Amino acid sequence: MDKLGLYIRKLRESAELPLRKLAASLDIDQSTLSKIERGERQFTSDMIPKLAKVFSVEYKDLQIMFLKEKLLKDISNQAFAQEALLELQKELKD
């Protein structure tokens, strides 16, 4: 399961927020949110500010988790992923 999906599920359950209500807040259907929480589908970047607001958590922290998981999913099986990330880090600093 994706860590972000699991994290959102834990936030939702601790807030005692039904799946249908959070799904409505994100403007997605309940089955889609369920799949996201189970790691079968991915969050989209436009959901991050909505999630931060609903759960009163830092947008930055959610955005970092989202980007990290997206990058891992996209490049983790590539032969030179680590080297590419190091090069990207250099470019981002410039």
C-alpha positions in Angstrom: 0.0 0.0 0.0 1.2 3.5 -0.7 2.3 5.3 2.4 0.2 8.4 1.4 -2.9 6.3 1.0 -2.4 4.6 4.3 -1.7 7.9 6.0 -4.9 9.4 4.6 -6.9 6.4 5.7 -5.5 6.7 9.2 -6.3 10.5 9.3 -9.8 9.8 8.0 -10.4 7.0 10.5 -9.0 9.0 13.5 -11.3 11.9 12.5 -14.2 9.4 12.3 -14.9 10.8 8.8 -16.8 8.4 6.6 -15.3 7.5 3.3 -18.2 9.0 1.4 -17.8 12.4 3.1 -14.1 12.6 2.3 -14.7 11.5 -1.2 -17.3 14.3 -1.6 -14.8 16.8 -0.3 -12.3 15.7 -2.9 -14.9 15.6 -5.6 -14.3 11.9 -6.4 -16.5 8.9 -5.9 -16.3 6.7 -2.8 -14.9 3.7 -4.7 -12.0 5.8 -6.1 -11.1 7.0 -2.7 -11.2 3.4 -1.4 -8.8 2.3 -4.1 -6.5 5.3 -3.4 -6.4 4.4 0.3 -5.5 0.7 -0.6 -2.8 1.9 -3.0 -4.6 0.7 -6.1 -4.9 4.2 -7.5 -2.8 7.3 -7.1 -3.8 10.6 -5.6 -3.6 13.6 -7.9 -1.8 16.8 -7.1 -5.1 18.8 -7.0 -6.3 16.7 -4.1 -3.4 17.7 -1.8 -4.6 21.2 -0.8 -8.1 19.8 -0.2 -6.7 17.0 2.0 -4.5 19.5 3.9 -7.6 21.7 4.6 -9.9 18.8 5.6 -7.4 17.3 8.1 -5.7 20.6 9.1 -2.3 19.2 8.2 0.6 21.0 6.5 0.2 21.2 2.7 4.0 21.0 2.4 4.2 17.7 4.2 1.5 16.1 2.0 3.0 17.5 -1.2 6.4 16.1 -0.3 4.9 12.7 0.4 2.9 12.8 -2.8 6.0 13.8 -4.9 8.2 11.2 -3.2 5.7 8.4 -4.0 5.2 9.6 -7.5 8.9 9.7 -8.2 9.5 6.3 -6.6 6.7 4.7 -8.6 7.9 6.3 -11.9 11.6 5.6 -11.6 12.4 3.0 -8.9 12.9 0.1 -11.4 15.1 2.1 -13.7 18.8 1.2 -13.9 20.2 4.7 -13.2 17.4 6.2 -11.0 19.7 7.3 -8.2 22.2 8.9 -10.5 19.3 10.7 -12.4 17.9 12.0 -9.1 21.3 13.3 -8.1 21.6 15.2 -11.4 18.0 16.5 -11.0 18.9 17.7 -7.5 21.9 19.7 -9.0 19.6 21.3 -11.6 17.0 22.2 -9.0 19.6 24.0 -7.0 20.6 26.2 -10.0 
